Amino acid sequence: MSTTLSDRLSEYAGVARNLGMDAVALVPGPNFTRALGHSFMSHERPFLLVIPAEGAAAALVPNLELGSWELTGFEGAVFDWRDQTGYQDAFVALMDHLRISSLAVEGQVMRVFVHHALLAAQPDLRIIDAEAEISGLRMIKTPEDIAALQRAIDISERALTRTLETVAPGQSEKQIEQTLIRFLFEEGADGLSFPPIVAAGDNSARPHAHARADYAVREGDALLIDFGARKDGFAADITRTVFLGHASDEAQAVYETVLRANLAALAVTRAGVTAHEIDDAATCVFEASPFADRIRTKTGHGLGRDVHEAPYIMRGNMAELPAGTVYTNEPGLYQIGNFGVRIEDDVLITQDGCQVLTRFPKDLQVISC
Amino acid sequence: MSTTLSDRLSEYAGVARNLGMDAVALVPGPNFTRALGHSFMSHERPFLLVIPAEGAAAALVPNLELGSWELTGFEGAVFDWRDQTGYQDAFVALMDHLRISSLAVEGQVMRVFVHHALLAAQPDLRIIDAEAEISGLRMIKTPEDIAALQRAIDISERALTRTLETVAPGQSEKQIEQTLIRFLFEEGADGLSFPPIVAAGDNSARPHAHARADYAVREGDALLIDFGARKDGFAADITRTVFLGHASDEAQAVYETVLRANLAALAVTRAGVTAHEIDDAATCVFEASPFADRIRTKTGHGLGRDVHEAPYIMRGNMAELPAGTVYTNEPGLYQIGNFGVRIEDDVLITQDGCQVLTRFPKDLQVISC
């Protein structure tokens, strides 16, 4: 990272001040990794970084992590705890040290047991969910962030190209998924953004389908593949829907409608657009089509260290999106029992428009059988 | 699964009754998957299954998941919500329908934003963290569970064998990690239990180290590999520590101490043993050795659908462990700035003793350079 730890902690102190809160607390996850420059696991062990509006940050660290913690260069007070004695005394010591009366937390990341431990240590502590404000610091991507995301996307697209070259009728969705995963790692992924969705036929109508081991793809199927590589802390998220052998007239009409919605969203994207306007552009295409009853999801979400993050691209979200925001443009149409189509790009908002970071072709693709 | 959805929901109703609570709530994660027989993603979207002590269960489901939800066969009331209108009205409708005054939740899984949404819908709702009781239903593994876990372990061990055959001085930790991941998927993994730990030299002293791209392993290094495949919903978790070229006298002494601790824990394992007794058996070996100051962690944790679950194998945990419990036996010694050794098996507790599900050799292994 080009910024210093001290600079980054100051940003979170600023969030606390803006909210009129005494401090911000971070737990392992994307904000914690961004703040500290290192990632940590949590599992059953509480792990907490508290950045006050004024004064020095302090941390509650599982003792076994101290050897990794020293790599962060953190210079504030550290309250460690051991498995055998438990963590509650460390929470009490941390809160005694901090002397705060209100705390802003990441509601989408912090789990209830940590919330309870904080309140057990200090029953009058006022805790608010400031997920939007805390994670908001990640919304504008730096050039380094974008370069890492582009690496993740490039790996993902190479893996998709290789996977589609191997797809043939008779393979199970699960086999295709396994092939995709193998190619992702061969192409250099550090990990997966999420378990890939490989769904054919009626399964493609389930936006978060699981690949089936007992369904063999066959001529005429839609094949929806939604996946992404992680690289250097950033997560790609791409969907393409292709057809096996041929695409029916209905499939072609649905596909062209989804593609028009995807392009309509891109057409309105520039610095200052609201999340509402992007979703509205795509959704209006759907509503004017014969397929309005197949709308199931919002148009997309922010993308970066987390695969789903702010801003959420949906009607009613009037947030104006600045240059440097990256979002997924993923309109889709889904008819349960029939099939679904989704086309998802990763889009960087620029001053004058946008840069589509995903380059995989979007024309209707039929895999020859 | 051999049990019916209705049987499984009854078990959670029983937990509520035993706790004197009106209901149990589950969110996507291992209990949710076990209860429903299908796994779901959550991300920013709340998703909730509430099982009352008496009466029918009800669910709050993101609209886009309805096509997947129908696969569960759930017959209770479903309150769905769409991205564009938000979820709070669905929480209000769910709570109006349920008419409960207290709710037991999974504190290690439920996030604060869901906790807040529940309280916003019903401010007088009493919420307790019943992680131990709810997840306790997963502690005794069925024969099907054990078979799935064994498949995950077998895949993991084949991948480790192949990986160690390729290790050579000059490779980075990151390269070795990538090789391991590739072999895991080639051997049939559905996913990774967690991002593998591949740590050599001083990095092996960090129990949750990250593989370094800029450190080449060299003769004399300890090489600690902690990893696992996921298969059919179950997570393996194995650690072996090997040495490159040669093991110093100190390394040999530490290794033999860790192995003796591992064997001491196995020697006391049988149905009815307490978690305390297992940890104590291993820890006493360490405390009687010259390396007592290198103790950093408890001896292990339960293993199943989650890679860290109850029971936690540590002094002070007086829970008696029944036959069918699976735990990780992973004593280790870590000296920051020097090296660490951990030997981790996955152990099934039986009536008369235990069955070690991991079969990878534990003798000190030196990789020829």
Contacts between the chains, C-beta under 8 A, distances in Angstrom:
chain1	res1	chain2	res2	distance
A	38	B	210	7.5
A	39	B	210	7.0
A	40	B	208	7.0
A	41	B	194	6.8
A	41	B	208	5.3
A	43	B	307	7.5
A	43	B	308	4.0
A	44	B	108	6.1
A	44	B	301	7.1
A	44	B	308	5.2
A	44	B	312	6.8
A	63	B	296	6.3
A	64	B	207	4.6
A	64	B	208	7.2
A	64	B	296	4.4
A	64	B	297	4.7
A	64	B	334	7.7
A	65	B	206	7.9
A	65	B	207	7.4
A	65	B	208	6.3
A	66	B	336	7.3
A	67	B	205	5.5
A	67	B	206	4.2
A	67	B	207	7.5
A	67	B	209	8.0
A	67	B	334	6.9
A	67	B	336	4.4
A	68	B	206	4.6
A	68	B	207	8.0
A	68	B	208	6.0
A	68	B	209	6.5
A	68	B	210	7.7
A	70	B	336	7.6
A	83	B	297	6.1
A	83	B	298	3.8
A	83	B	312	7.3
A	83	B	314	5.0
A	84	B	279	7.7
A	84	B	298	6.5
A	84	B	314	5.4
A	84	B	315	4.9
A	84	B	316	6.2
A	85	B	316	7.9
A	86	B	316	7.8
A	105	B	112	6.0
A	106	B	112	7.7
A	107	B	111	6.5
A	107	B	112	4.3
A	107	B	113	3.6
A	107	B	116	6.2
A	108	B	44	6.1
A	108	B	111	6.0
A	108	B	112	7.9
A	108	B	113	5.5
A	109	B	111	6.7
A	110	B	111	6.5
A	110	B	112	4.7
A	111	B	107	6.5
A	111	B	108	6.0
A	111	B	109	6.7
A	111	B	110	6.5
A	111	B	111	5.7
A	111	B	112	7.2
A	112	B	105	6.0
A	112	B	106	7.7
A	112	B	107	4.4
A	112	B	108	8.0
A	112	B	110	4.8
A	112	B	111	7.2
A	112	B	112	6.6
A	112	B	115	5.2
A	112	B	127	7.7
A	112	B	129	5.9
A	113	B	107	3.6
A	113	B	108	5.5
A	113	B	129	5.6
A	113	B	131	6.6
A	115	B	112	5.3
A	115	B	115	6.6
A	116	B	107	6.2
A	116	B	129	5.4
A	127	B	112	7.7
A	129	B	112	5.9
A	129	B	113	5.6
A	129	B	116	5.4
A	131	B	113	6.6
A	178	B	185	6.6
A	178	B	188	7.9
A	181	B	185	5.2
A	182	B	182	7.1
A	182	B	185	5.2
A	182	B	186	6.7
A	185	B	178	6.6
A	185	B	181	5.3
A	185	B	182	5.2
A	185	B	185	6.6
A	186	B	182	6.7
A	188	B	178	7.9
A	190	B	195	7.9
A	191	B	192	7.4
A	191	B	195	5.9
A	192	B	191	7.4
A	194	B	41	6.8
A	195	B	190	7.9
A	195	B	191	5.9
A	205	B	67	5.5
A	206	B	65	7.9
A	206	B	67	4.1
A	206	B	68	4.6
A	207	B	64	4.6
A	207	B	65	7.4
A	207	B	67	7.5
A	208	B	40	7.0
A	208	B	41	5.3
A	208	B	64	7.2
A	208	B	65	6.3
A	208	B	68	6.0
A	209	B	67	8.0
A	209	B	68	6.5
A	210	B	38	7.6
A	210	B	39	7.1
A	210	B	68	7.7
A	279	B	84	7.7
A	296	B	63	6.3
A	296	B	64	4.4
A	297	B	64	4.7
A	297	B	83	6.1
A	298	B	83	3.8
A	298	B	84	6.4
A	301	B	44	7.1
A	307	B	43	7.4
A	308	B	43	4.0
A	308	B	44	5.2
A	312	B	44	6.9
A	312	B	83	7.3
A	314	B	83	5.0
A	314	B	84	5.3
A	315	B	84	4.9
A	316	B	84	6.2
A	316	B	85	7.8
A	316	B	86	7.8
A	334	B	64	7.7
A	334	B	67	6.9
A	336	B	66	7.3
A	336	B	67	4.5
A	336	B	70	7.7
